[in-house]
Amino acid sequence: MAHENLWAPWRIKYIQDLGEGSPQTGCFICRNLQNAQDDDTNLVLWRTDRSIVILNRFPYNNGHLLIAPARHIPDLDQANSEELLEMILLVRESQKALSLAIKPHGFNVGMNFGRCSGAGLPGHLHIHIVPRWDGDTNFMSVCGDTKVISQSLAELLNLLKQISKDHNLPCL
């Protein structure tokens, strides 16, 4: 059987950042919270006093967002009621913005606690919002263990920011 190469050069940054001694070790959410002037580069959609909403740089699907508290806490039991409420309200607002921008048929909303559960950043609590479309599991993902993302992150971020402005989102 012939072996085909699927090029994904944007993933090298993710691979390099996983290495020991990498300049990007630590919590990328906390780094993004400290650098508001770099929000576009860091793919930050929204920030509030208690939370941040970021496009996932390595998405499961187009429009994959992360919602996190501003405090570096690992679990729900360390979040206060205001943080919990705001994160859930931001889930709602994220779904509104994504629905207007890219018209998904549904959403997966989830959280992973601990590396064994799939948490890539187990030290900072965050919620995944993953848009889904009927039939988005296809040959590439089933047989090739590959996802095809058809829109650039910068393009989607700009679209979501414009929709947020036009529709006064987030409405907290």
Order of alpha helices (4+ residues) and beta strands (2+ residues): alpha-alpha-beta-beta-beta-alpha-beta-beta-alpha-alpha
